[in-house]
Amino acid sequence: MMNTSRLRSRGAAVRWTVLCAALVVVTAAPLDAELLTFPARPADRGLAELARAIEAIHARAVRSRGEWTEADLQKRVPKKLLDLDSRIRDGNAAAEARALALAHLALLWADIAWIERVRPIEEAVAALDAGIAARLGHHDASEHFVVRVVGAERRYARAALDLAEAARAGYEKLFGLRAISKVPGKKVRILICVDPELEKDRLYFHPSPPYHSELRLMVPDPKLLTRAGGRRLVYGFCHELGHMIAMWGEHGGVEDDRHAWAHYTGCLIVEEVYDRLGNEPWPTWTAFQRRASGRARLEKQIEGRKPGLDSYESILALFHAIGAELGTEIYGRAWEVLEKKRRFRLVNRVRYLWMRDLEAALMAVAPREKRGRVMEIFRGR
């Protein structure tokens, strides 16, 4: 598990830590296992003012009732701060100081997905200080995701975007679920870190960033980013997006679905990813992940199990039975009912849900002749 206390102490960052970032891959030698983060109190007044401005822009946006995108947020940045890039780059400070200030500026622009401004900054930093450039890395973005790669080949950024977009499209097609990010209008961030000081690898949905959802892949060895690592990375991305859609039970307490929702959806979405991207949805990957992590795996796990709420396997069978009998898209319609009736409990804007709320929502959207069957499935009959 990642030593978060070590990173926090080094970065001295609160909101403007790695949470500004997206996909990060870090190698050991040039980085000393340290992630570049945004300082809590930047020395440069312009950076400090921009940080406050972006915080205010975010806060105002999430309070608004209208629809918005991060492109809209970019237009709200005070014009007087738009020349920070050239002001810092062409300043009189030492090369290392300018490189560090520019790197922090890149993280701020990345926080509102302004990748067009980030890329020239990356080039400028590389010309000033190779070490800081290695820690800053490379950014990329797609329609729904922002990516940051540090210390690894650029192909992992493109691969992450393609995989995440294919998985998101699968959730929309199969389940009618379009809202992946916990903050509507915000692109999802993905963080991947290769840190030799980590004790083990971990892929998870990190719910803490206040203004966007973040997926993190933390590994101690770069081989874990390849098929040689033997990890279910394709399935893992699909699984974690399921967690982003909703968590279950009480925050930090009871897990009402026993972790079955993300597994059920993840197994089905794997099939969609392979259909969309072919047999290499991640560099060096092959179809073995589809066989090991897709529909066949799910069906084997629930074989002979009655649907119900008694165990992990029975809840898996419940989710599968609902989708098989009423169509998987019924979940999207149930989500609309849950949101309209405010049955989701929001913790740091993450949606938390109880199985009993899901049953009520399914009953509300199921055809009249199928409502009795919904009740039977939830009661193990």
C-alpha positions as CSV (number, residue, x, y, z in Angstrom):
1,M,0.0,0.0,0.0
2,M,1.2,3.5,-0.8
3,N,2.9,5.3,2.1
4,T,0.6,8.3,2.0
5,S,2.0,9.9,5.1
6,R,5.4,10.0,3.5
7,L,4.0,11.7,0.4
8,R,2.0,14.2,2.4
9,S,5.0,15.1,4.5
10,R,7.2,15.6,1.5
11,G,4.6,17.5,-0.6
12,A,3.1,19.5,2.2
13,A,0.0,19.5,0.0
14,V,-3.6,19.5,1.0
15,R,-6.0,20.1,-1.9
16,W,-3.2,20.8,-4.4
17,T,-1.4,17.5,-4.1
18,V,-1.4,14.7,-6.6
19,L,-5.1,15.2,-6.7
20,C,-4.5,17.9,-9.3
21,A,-3.1,15.1,-11.5
22,A,-4.4,12.3,-13.6
23,L,-2.4,9.3,-14.6
24,V,1.1,9.1,-13.0
25,V,3.7,6.5,-13.6
26,V,6.9,7.1,-11.5
27,T,10.2,5.3,-11.8
28,A,12.6,5.0,-8.9
29,A,16.0,6.4,-10.0
30,P,15.3,10.0,-10.9
31,L,12.4,10.5,-8.6
32,D,13.6,9.0,-5.3
33,A,10.1,7.6,-5.0
34,E,8.6,11.1,-4.6
35,L,5.6,12.4,-6.5
36,L,5.7,16.1,-7.6
37,T,2.8,17.8,-5.8
38,F,1.5,21.3,-5.6
39,P,2.8,23.1,-2.4
40,A,0.3,24.4,0.2
41,R,1.9,27.8,0.2
42,P,3.7,28.4,-3.2
43,A,6.4,31.1,-3.0
44,D,5.4,32.6,-6.3
45,R,2.5,35.1,-5.7
46,G,1.1,34.4,-9.2
47,L,0.8,30.7,-8.5
48,A,-0.8,31.3,-5.1
49,E,-3.3,33.6,-6.7
50,L,-4.1,31.1,-9.5
51,A,-4.5,28.4,-6.9
52,R,-7.1,30.5,-5.0
53,A,-8.8,31.4,-8.2
54,I,-9.2,27.8,-9.4
55,E,-10.5,26.8,-5.9
56,A,-13.1,29.5,-6.1
57,I,-14.0,28.5,-9.7
58,H,-14.6,24.9,-8.6
59,A,-16.6,25.9,-5.6
60,R,-18.9,28.2,-7.6
61,A,-19.3,25.6,-10.3
62,V,-20.4,22.7,-8.0
63,R,-22.9,25.0,-6.4
64,S,-24.5,26.0,-9.7
65,R,-27.5,24.2,-11.0
66,G,-26.7,24.6,-14.7
67,E,-24.6,22.2,-16.8
68,W,-20.9,23.1,-17.3
69,T,-17.7,21.5,-18.5
70,E,-14.1,22.1,-17.6
71,A,-13.8,24.2,-20.8
72,D,-16.3,26.5,-19.2
73,L,-14.1,26.7,-16.0
74,Q,-11.1,27.6,-18.1
75,K,-12.9,30.7,-19.3
76,R,-13.4,31.9,-15.8
77,V,-9.7,32.2,-15.0
78,P,-8.8,35.8,-14.4
79,K,-7.2,37.3,-17.6
80,K,-4.3,38.8,-15.6
81,L,-3.2,35.2,-14.7
82,L,-3.1,33.9,-18.2
83,D,0.4,35.2,-18.8
84,L,1.9,33.3,-15.9
85,D,3.3,30.7,-18.3
86,S,5.6,33.2,-20.1
87,R,6.2,35.3,-17.1
88,I,7.7,32.4,-15.2
89,R,9.4,30.8,-18.2
90,D,11.2,34.1,-19.2
91,G,11.9,35.3,-15.7
92,N,15.3,36.0,-14.1
93,A,15.2,33.2,-11.5
94,A,17.6,30.3,-11.7
95,A,16.7,27.5,-14.1
96,E,15.8,25.0,-11.4
97,A,13.5,27.5,-9.7
98,R,11.7,28.4,-12.9
99,A,11.4,24.7,-13.8
100,L,9.8,24.0,-10.4
101,A,7.4,26.9,-10.6
102,L,6.4,25.9,-14.2
103,A,5.8,22.3,-13.0
104,H,3.5,23.6,-10.3
105,L,1.7,25.8,-12.8
106,A,1.2,22.7,-15.1
107,L,-0.5,20.9,-12.2
108,L,-2.8,23.8,-11.7
109,W,-3.8,24.0,-15.3
110,A,-4.3,20.2,-15.2
111,D,-6.7,20.6,-12.3
112,I,-9.1,22.2,-14.8
113,A,-8.1,19.9,-17.6
114,W,-6.4,22.7,-19.6
115,I,-4.0,20.3,-21.3
116,E,-3.3,22.6,-24.2
117,R,-1.5,24.9,-21.7
118,V,0.2,22.0,-19.9
119,R,2.0,20.5,-22.9
120,P,4.1,23.6,-23.8
121,I,5.0,23.9,-20.1
122,E,6.2,20.3,-20.1
123,E,8.6,21.1,-22.9
124,A,9.8,24.3,-21.2
125,V,10.5,22.4,-18.0
126,A,12.4,19.7,-19.8
127,A,14.7,22.3,-21.3
128,L,15.3,23.9,-17.9
129,D,15.7,20.9,-15.6
130,A,15.6,17.2,-16.5
131,G,15.0,16.0,-13.0
132,I,11.9,18.2,-12.4
133,A,10.7,17.3,-15.9
134,A,10.9,13.6,-15.0
135,R,8.7,14.3,-11.9
136,L,6.2,16.3,-13.8
137,G,5.9,13.9,-16.7
138,H,3.4,14.0,-19.5
139,H,-0.3,14.9,-19.6
140,D,-3.0,13.8,-22.0
141,A,-6.8,13.9,-22.1
142,S,-9.8,12.6,-23.9
143,E,-13.5,13.5,-23.7
144,H,-14.1,12.1,-20.2
145,F,-10.6,11.5,-18.7
146,V,-7.3,13.3,-18.0
147,V,-4.0,11.5,-17.9
148,R,-0.6,12.2,-16.4
149,V,2.4,9.9,-17.0
150,V,5.6,10.3,-15.1
151,G,8.7,8.2,-15.8
152,A,7.1,5.8,-18.3
153,E,6.5,5.6,-22.0
154,R,3.8,7.9,-23.4
155,R,2.0,4.9,-24.7
156,Y,0.6,4.2,-21.2
157,A,-1.2,7.5,-21.3
158,R,-2.9,6.8,-24.6
159,A,-3.6,3.2,-23.5
160,A,-5.2,4.4,-20.2
161,L,-7.4,6.9,-22.1
162,D,-8.5,4.3,-24.6
163,L,-9.3,1.7,-22.0
164,A,-11.1,4.1,-19.7
165,E,-13.2,5.5,-22.6
166,A,-14.1,2.1,-23.8
167,A,-15.2,1.1,-20.3
168,R,-17.2,4.2,-19.8
169,A,-18.9,3.7,-23.2
170,G,-19.7,0.1,-22.0
171,Y,-21.4,1.4,-18.9
172,E,-23.5,3.7,-21.0
173,K,-24.4,1.0,-23.5
174,L,-25.1,-1.9,-21.1
175,F,-26.5,-0.1,-18.1
176,G,-27.5,3.3,-19.3
177,L,-25.1,4.9,-16.9
178,R,-23.4,8.0,-18.3
179,A,-22.3,9.8,-15.1
180,I,-19.0,8.3,-14.0
181,S,-17.5,11.3,-12.4
182,K,-18.9,12.2,-9.0
183,V,-18.9,15.9,-10.1
184,P,-20.9,16.3,-13.3
185,G,-18.9,18.2,-15.8
186,K,-15.5,17.0,-14.4
187,K,-13.3,14.6,-16.2
188,V,-12.2,11.6,-14.2
189,R,-8.5,11.6,-13.2
190,I,-6.4,8.4,-13.2
191,L,-3.2,8.0,-11.2
192,I,-0.7,5.3,-11.8
193,C,2.5,5.3,-9.7
194,V,5.4,2.9,-9.9
195,D,7.2,3.2,-6.6
196,P,9.8,0.6,-5.5
197,E,9.1,1.5,-1.8
198,L,5.5,0.2,-2.1
199,E,4.9,-3.1,-0.4
200,K,2.3,-4.3,-2.9
201,D,0.4,-3.1,-5.9
202,R,-3.0,-1.6,-5.6
203,L,-5.7,-0.4,-8.0
204,Y,-8.5,1.6,-6.5
205,F,-11.0,4.4,-6.6
206,H,-9.7,7.2,-4.5
207,P,-12.8,9.2,-3.2
208,S,-11.1,12.1,-1.5
209,P,-10.4,14.7,-4.2
210,P,-13.0,17.4,-3.7
211,Y,-13.7,18.3,-7.3
212,H,-13.1,15.1,-9.4
213,S,-13.1,11.3,-9.2
214,E,-9.7,9.6,-9.3
215,L,-8.6,6.1,-10.2
216,R,-5.2,5.1,-8.8
217,L,-2.9,2.3,-9.8
218,M,0.0,2.0,-7.4
219,V,2.7,-0.6,-8.2
220,P,6.2,-1.3,-6.9
221,D,7.6,-2.7,-10.2
222,P,7.1,-1.5,-13.8
223,K,6.6,-5.0,-14.9
224,L,3.2,-4.9,-13.2
225,L,2.1,-2.5,-16.0
226,T,2.6,-5.3,-18.5
227,R,1.2,-8.7,-19.0
228,A,4.2,-10.2,-17.2
229,G,2.9,-8.8,-14.0
230,G,-0.1,-11.2,-14.2
231,R,-2.6,-8.6,-12.9
232,R,-6.1,-8.1,-14.1
233,L,-5.6,-4.5,-15.2
234,V,-8.3,-4.4,-17.9
235,Y,-10.9,-5.8,-15.5
236,G,-9.5,-3.6,-12.7
237,F,-10.2,-0.4,-14.6
238,C,-13.8,-1.6,-15.4
239,H,-14.3,-2.6,-11.7
240,E,-13.1,0.7,-10.3
241,L,-15.4,2.7,-12.5
242,G,-18.2,0.7,-11.0
243,H,-17.2,2.0,-7.6
244,M,-17.2,5.6,-9.0
245,I,-20.8,5.2,-10.0
246,A,-21.8,4.4,-6.5
247,M,-20.5,3.0,-3.2
248,W,-22.7,0.8,-1.0
249,G,-23.7,1.0,2.6
250,E,-22.2,3.5,5.1
251,H,-19.1,5.5,4.5
252,G,-16.3,3.7,6.3
253,G,-18.7,1.1,7.7
254,V,-21.1,-1.6,6.4
255,E,-20.6,-2.6,2.7
256,D,-24.2,-3.3,1.9
257,D,-23.5,-5.1,-1.5
258,R,-20.5,-7.0,-0.1
259,H,-18.4,-5.6,-3.0
260,A,-20.6,-7.4,-5.6
261,W,-21.7,-4.4,-7.7
262,A,-18.3,-3.4,-9.0
263,H,-17.5,-7.0,-9.7
264,Y,-20.7,-7.8,-11.5
265,T,-20.5,-4.7,-13.7
266,G,-16.7,-5.1,-14.2
267,C,-17.0,-8.6,-15.6
268,L,-19.6,-7.5,-18.1
269,I,-17.8,-4.3,-19.1
270,V,-14.6,-6.3,-19.8
271,E,-16.5,-7.9,-22.7
272,E,-17.4,-4.4,-24.0
273,V,-13.8,-3.3,-23.8
274,Y,-12.5,-6.2,-25.8
275,D,-15.3,-5.8,-28.4
276,R,-14.3,-2.1,-28.8
277,L,-10.5,-2.3,-28.6
278,G,-9.7,-5.8,-29.8
279,N,-7.4,-8.4,-28.2
280,E,-4.8,-5.8,-27.0
281,P,-6.8,-3.2,-25.0
282,W,-3.6,-2.5,-23.0
283,P,0.1,-2.7,-24.2
284,T,1.2,-6.3,-24.5
285,W,-2.2,-7.6,-23.4
286,T,-4.0,-10.5,-25.1
287,A,-7.4,-12.1,-25.0
288,F,-6.5,-14.1,-21.9
289,Q,-7.8,-11.3,-19.7
290,R,-11.2,-11.6,-21.4
291,R,-11.4,-15.3,-20.6
292,A,-10.0,-14.8,-17.1
293,S,-12.1,-11.7,-16.1
294,G,-15.2,-11.5,-18.2
295,R,-18.6,-13.0,-18.3
296,A,-17.4,-16.6,-18.1
297,R,-15.7,-15.8,-14.7
298,L,-18.9,-14.3,-13.4
299,E,-21.1,-17.1,-14.5
300,K,-18.8,-19.7,-13.0
301,Q,-18.8,-17.8,-9.6
302,I,-22.6,-17.8,-9.4
303,E,-23.3,-21.2,-10.9
304,G,-25.9,-23.0,-8.7
305,R,-26.3,-20.0,-6.5
306,K,-29.8,-18.5,-5.8
307,P,-30.1,-14.8,-5.9
308,G,-30.6,-13.0,-2.6
309,L,-28.9,-10.9,0.0
310,D,-27.3,-13.6,2.2
311,S,-23.8,-13.7,0.7
312,Y,-21.4,-12.2,-1.8
313,E,-22.2,-14.9,-4.3
314,S,-26.0,-14.6,-3.8
315,I,-25.8,-10.8,-4.3
316,L,-23.7,-11.4,-7.5
317,A,-26.5,-13.8,-8.6
318,L,-29.1,-11.1,-7.8
319,F,-27.4,-8.5,-9.9
320,H,-27.0,-10.9,-12.7
321,A,-30.6,-12.2,-12.5
322,I,-32.1,-8.7,-12.6
323,G,-30.0,-7.8,-15.6
324,A,-30.8,-11.1,-17.4
325,E,-34.6,-11.0,-16.8
326,L,-35.3,-7.2,-17.1
327,G,-32.3,-6.1,-19.2
328,T,-29.2,-4.5,-17.8
329,E,-30.3,-1.0,-18.9
330,I,-32.9,-1.1,-16.1
331,Y,-30.1,-0.1,-13.7
332,G,-29.7,3.2,-15.4
333,R,-33.5,3.9,-15.1
334,A,-33.3,2.9,-11.5
335,W,-30.4,5.4,-10.9
336,E,-32.6,8.2,-12.3
337,V,-35.3,7.4,-9.8
338,L,-32.7,7.3,-7.0
339,E,-31.3,10.7,-7.9
340,K,-34.7,12.2,-8.4
341,K,-35.9,11.0,-5.0
342,R,-32.5,11.9,-3.4
343,R,-31.9,8.3,-2.2
344,F,-28.2,8.6,-2.7
345,R,-26.3,9.7,0.4
346,L,-23.5,12.0,-0.6
347,V,-20.1,11.8,1.2
348,N,-17.6,14.2,-0.4
349,R,-20.0,14.1,-3.3
350,V,-19.5,10.3,-3.7
351,R,-22.9,8.5,-4.0
352,Y,-23.6,5.9,-1.3
353,L,-26.5,3.5,-1.7
354,W,-28.3,0.7,0.2
355,M,-29.6,-2.5,-1.5
356,R,-33.1,-1.7,-0.2
357,D,-33.0,1.6,-2.0
358,L,-32.0,-0.2,-5.2
359,E,-34.9,-2.7,-4.8
360,A,-37.4,0.2,-4.4
361,A,-36.1,2.0,-7.5
362,L,-36.1,-1.2,-9.6
363,M,-39.7,-1.8,-8.5
364,A,-40.6,1.7,-9.6
365,V,-39.2,1.3,-13.2
366,A,-39.9,-2.4,-13.8
367,P,-42.9,-3.3,-16.0
368,R,-45.9,-4.0,-13.8
369,E,-45.9,-7.7,-14.7
370,K,-42.2,-8.0,-13.6
371,R,-42.5,-6.3,-10.2
372,G,-43.3,-9.5,-8.4
373,R,-40.3,-11.1,-9.9
374,V,-38.0,-8.3,-8.6
375,M,-39.3,-9.0,-5.1
376,E,-38.7,-12.7,-5.5
377,I,-35.1,-12.2,-6.7
378,F,-34.4,-9.9,-3.7
379,R,-35.9,-12.5,-1.3
380,G,-34.0,-15.5,-2.7
381,R,-36.9,-17.2,-4.5
